[in-house]
């Protein structure tokens, strides 16, 4: 598929990188010469220096023969104008990133097609929603919903005293009465493995399960985890992500935001009447101590600097804050976050890439890439023509590095076994390593 990406910033760069790996034909338009140079050196894409809101620039990038346009700059105006041009020229799909909260609000009087886009993505709001989910389930490192919330992915890290250690997974299932869950992946020493029945869990493992949402609390209990009640929250960074988190939780928790910009501090103080806004340098340990970081239930670092977010969340963890969450967008940092001791990590780039991939892959209901893990979780919808529906799973040549985690059949969750047969219309959550994705897609196409 021929895809035109407008903007070679952090989000556009990562999107191009992922879509190139998915074997799409990528062209980029970027106005900043420095970003153009970086993209040309590091990406498998044609990179045009030009303005995304310019019809001449888009024509130079061959928009007339483009299947999908994804406008990912920091400017709402540029993105929406590029999408309007695309739809006027007959481009099949137009995707716009927006930052203005009103344009992504459910009460917005303008529909996405009136704005010129088939899909509107608000990465900051999506990131804030991910943070809120992690605060509400404070024992988890990752939480993703599939099948309209009827299937949940949960990531947790096992401590040395976890009752699950040293027991074969097949025996664990029997011991707990074959519960509605499956461990689909284990991250150990930065390696991600797909477990088998005789696999055993070790202290320090990060495990990922798909399960019935109603079973999450019970699984946390048997794994030795306890949920911390989050009442006092400190947020470092008063940008859009911090504001969204505070506005969501401000009435149910005591939230304070530390913001380095005096002008922005005054601005968000008017926007967030239920939140305490502190103007100061969040990297100043004395300031954090003065503002009571040791009394916090959660510390969230969402500044525009990954290094600041990483260091401050590690400091908060050292001060025994029960829940710490850091925004990390440099993809090269993500694999080391677990190793250096970060509690939970969110990535604006990954969330945006997931949304675009889901739009492009029509047979996919949802898709999730997890920070620091190369594999993906994909929710497919089986059709009458899908090869995977023709035989029981035990007779399907399923790729070695992929696993069917759960099936939603007639709105009921099924943890699949060898004799399970997937039916047309079933929603199927698959965990797959990159080298197996192409084979998995062939089974569902």
N, C-alpha and C positions, 0 to 999 in steps of 0.2 A: 504494500500500500504506500502511496506517495503522501508524505506528511510534511506540511510547512509549519515550522515553529517560529513564532515572532518573539524575539528576546532571548539572549544568550546569557542571562544572569544565572544565579544559582539554580532556580527552578527549571528554567529552559534548558540549561546545560545538562542537568541530571535527567530530564525528560528525554532529551536527544540521545543520551548515552543508553538509557534503557530501551528505547524504541529501536535503536540501531541493533541492539542485541536481539531484539525480537524480529530482526530481519526486515524492517521497514526501510523505505527509501526516504532519507531525511534531508530537508533543506532548511536553513535558518536565515533569518533576517535580524540584524543587530546594528544599532547606530553607533555604539561605543567602539572605537578602533581597538582598544585594549582587549575588550571581550571578544571581538572578532578574531584577533590574533590567537587568544587562548583556545577558542573553539576550533579554529582551523588546525592547531597543533595537536589537540587532544581528542577530537571527536571524528567519527566516521560519518561526516556530513558535508554537504555543500554549504558554505557559509558566505552570505552576501552582506556587504556593508551597506546599510540603508535604513530608512525609517519605516517602521511597521504601519504607520498611519498614512503612508504615501502610496498611492496607487502605482506610481512609477516603480517604487521599490518592490512592491509585491509582484508586479508584472515581471521585473527582472528575476525574481525568485520563482518564476513559472507558476504563478497561482492559477493560471487557466487550466493547468493539467494536475491540479492538486486534489486529493481525495478528502483530506482532513486538514483544517487549519487550527493550530493551538496557539493562542496569543497569551504569553506568560510574562510580559514586562511588568514593571512596578506601577505603570500608569493605566488606570481604568480607561481613560479616554483613548489611548493608543490601542488597547486591547479590543475595545468595543468597536471602534472604527474599522480595525482590521477585519473583524468578524462581519461587519456590515458589507464591506467590499467583497468578502469571500462569498457570502450568500447571494449578493447581486450578480456575481460572476458564475454562479452555479456550483460552488464547492459543496460537496455532499454534507459535510459536518463542520461546524465552527464551535470552538471551545474558547471561553474567555476566563482568565483569572481576574477577579475583582477584589479590591481592598475596601471600598466604601461599604460599611456595614448595612446601610439601608438597601443596597442593591441585592444583598443576599438574604435579607429578612423575609420571613414568610408572609409578612403583611405588605411587602412592596407592591405597589399598584401596577408596576411594569412587569410583564412576563418576560422570560428569557428571550423568546423569539422577537419581542418588541425591541429588545436591546441588541438584536442582531446575532445572537448566539443560540446554538442548540443546547449548550450546557454551560452553566455558570459555576465556577469553582471559587470558593473563598478559603484559601489555605489557612489563614489565620484563625478563622472560626472553626474549621475542621480540627486544627491542632488544639485549640482550647477545649473542644468537646472531648478529644482524646485524653487530655489532662484531667478533666472533670471525672471521666470514667475511672481513671487510675486513682483518683482521690477517694471515690466512693467504694472502690475495692482495693484497699490499701496494701493488701498482701501480694498483689499481682505486679509483675513487671510489664505485662502486655495484656490488653483486652481488645478483642475485635468481635463485632457481631456479624452473623451471617443469617441468611434466610429470614430477613425482617425480624431479627432478634430471637428466633426460635432455636438457633445454634450459637454457641459462644466459644470463642478461642480464649484460653487463659494461659498466660505464661507465669511461672513462679520459679523461684530459686530455692533449692533444697538445702536446709541447714544440716549440721552434723548429727542432730538428734531426731531427724525426721523418721517416723515409723516406716516409711516406704523404702528405705535404703537396703540394698543387698538382697532383695527378693526378686525373682524372675517376674516379668510383667504378666505372663500367663497365669502365674500363681497369685499375683495381686488381684487380678480380675476375679478369680475363683474365691479368694479370701473375702472379698467385699461384695460377693453376690452378683458379679457381672453388671456393674453399675452403668448408667447411660453416659459413658465417657470413654475416650481413647487417647492415649499418649501418642502424638503423631511425630514428635521430634524431641531430640535432646541436644543441647549445646554443652559441650565439654571441652575445656581448654581451647576455646575459639573454633572448634570443629563442630559442625552440625551433622548429626547422624539420624537416620530414620530407624527407629527401634524395631526389633523382632520380638517374638514371644519369649525367647530365652535371655533377652537383654535385662541387665540389672541397673538400678539407679545408684549414683554415688553422691556423696556430700559435695556441694558446690555446683551440681548440675543445674542448668536452667532447663526446665521441661515445659513443653507446650501440649495442652490437651484441648480437644474439642468435646463439648458436652452439652447436656441440657442445662440452660441457665439456672433452673431450679436446683440443680445438683452442685452448683459452685460452692456454696457454703459448706456442704457436707464434705466435698473433696478437700477444701482448705483445712477442715478440722482433722481429717484422717492423715493429712500430710504434715500436720504439726504447725500449721499457720494460724495466726489470730489476726482478726481485722481490727485496726486501730480506729477509734472514733476521731474524725478530723473536725476540730472545732476552731483551732487557731492556725491561721495560714499566713505565711510571709511570701510575697511575690517580688522577685527582683526583675525590674523592667516594666515600664508602664506603657509599652506599645500595645498594638491591637490585641495580641494574644493575652497579655496580662489583663487588659481591660475586659475582654470577654469572660475570662475565668472569674474575675472579681464580680462582674455583673451577674453571673450565674449563681455564685455561691455567697454573695455579699449579705443576703438576708438570712441565711441559715448558718453562717460561720463568721468568726471575727477575722476579717481580712485586712492586711496592710500591704501597701505597695511601696517599694523603694525605687525612686526614679532619679537619675543623675541630672536630667534637664529641668531647670527651674521653670521654664515656660511650659513644658509638658506637664509638670507636676500641678501647676495652677489649672491647666486645661482639664486634666482628668479628675481633679478635685470637684469640678462642677458636674462632670458626667457621672461620677460614682459617689453619690451622697452617703452611701452606707459603708464606704471604704476609707480607711485612714491612709492618706498619701504623705509620704516622707520624702523630702528632697535631700538626696545625699548620695555618696559613692558606696554602692553595694559591695565593692571589693574591700572596703575598710572593715576589718574584723572588729575593731572597737565599736564602729557604728552598729554592726549586726548584733553585737553583745548588748549594747545600750538599748537597742530596740527589742530585746528579749528573744533572740533566736533560740536560746536554750529552752524556752517555754512553748515553742511552736510545735504543733502536731505535724505540720507539713511546710516544706520550703520548696519553692518553684522558681527556677531561674530561666527567664525567657527574654534575655537581652538579645541584641543583634550580634553578639560576639560569642562564638562557641567556647572559646578558651575561658572567658569569664563565667559562663554557665557551668562548665565542667569543674572549674576550681571551686566556685562557691558551693555547688552541691556536695562536693567532697568535704569541704569545711563543715557544712551543715551536718553531714553524716557523722563526721568526727565528733561533733558536739551532741551526738545522739538524738538528733531530730528523727522521729520515727519514719517519716515519709519524705523523700526528696525526689524531685523530678527535674530533669534538665533538658532544654531544647538544644539539640545538636544537629546541624544541617550539613556539615562537611562530611560527606559519605565516607571518606577515608578514616575519619575518627570513630565511626560507629562500631567496627569490630572490636575495638579495645575498651569500650565503655564498661562492659561487664568485668573485664579483667582488672581494671583500675579501681573497681569498687563502686561504680555508680548504681544507684538503686533502680531507677526507671528513666527511660529516655524517649523523647518524641522527636520526630523529624518532619518539618513542614514539607520538605522536598518529596519524601517518600509518600506522604499522604496525597500530595497532588499527582504524582506519577501514578499511584494506584487508581485515582479517579479517571485519569485520561485513558489508561489501559483498559479499564472496565468499559468505557464508552466505545473504544475501538473494537474490542473483542465482543461481538454481539452475543455470542453464546455464553458469555460470562456474566453472572448476576452481580458478583462483587469480587474484589481481589485485594490482597493485603501483603505488603512487604514489611517485614519486621526489622527494626533497627539492629544492625550488626549481624544479620543472617541473610545469606544469599538466596535461600529458598523462598518460595511464595506459597501462600494459601489462597486457593481459588475456588469460588463457588460457581459450579457449572449447572446449567439446566439441561438435562438430557432431553433429546428430541426423539421422534420416531425413527429418525435416520441415524442416530448415534450408534456406532459399533458396540459401545459398552453395554447396550440394552439387549444384545442378542444372546448372551450366555451368562451363567452364574459367574461371580467374580473369580472363583477358583480356576475357571477355564479361560479367563481373559488374559491375554499376554500384556499384563500391566507392567510398566517400566520399573526396573529395580529400585531406582532412586525416587520413587513416588509412592504415596499411600492414600487410600480412600479413608478419610477420618470419620465422616458421618454422612447419613442420607436422610433427607426429609421427604417422607412418602405419605401422601394424603394428610399433610400437616402433622405427622407423627415422626419423632426422631428415631432413627434406626442406627445402631452401631453395627456396621456390616461385618459379616463373617464370610467364609468361603462359599457357602451356598446362597448368599444374598444375590438377588438379581435386580438390577436397577431398571426401573420402568420409565417410559417417556413421561416427562413432566416432573420427575424427581429432581430435587435440588441436592447436589452432591458437593461436599467440601473435600478438596484434594490438597494434600501437602506435597509439594514437588520441588526437587532440586533443579537448577537451571538446565542441566543436560538432559532432563527427562520431560521438560515442558512440551516440546514439539510432539513427542509420542503421545502424551496425555491429551493434547488438543485434538489429535487425529481420532482418538477414541470418542470424543464428544461432538466433533464437527458433523 
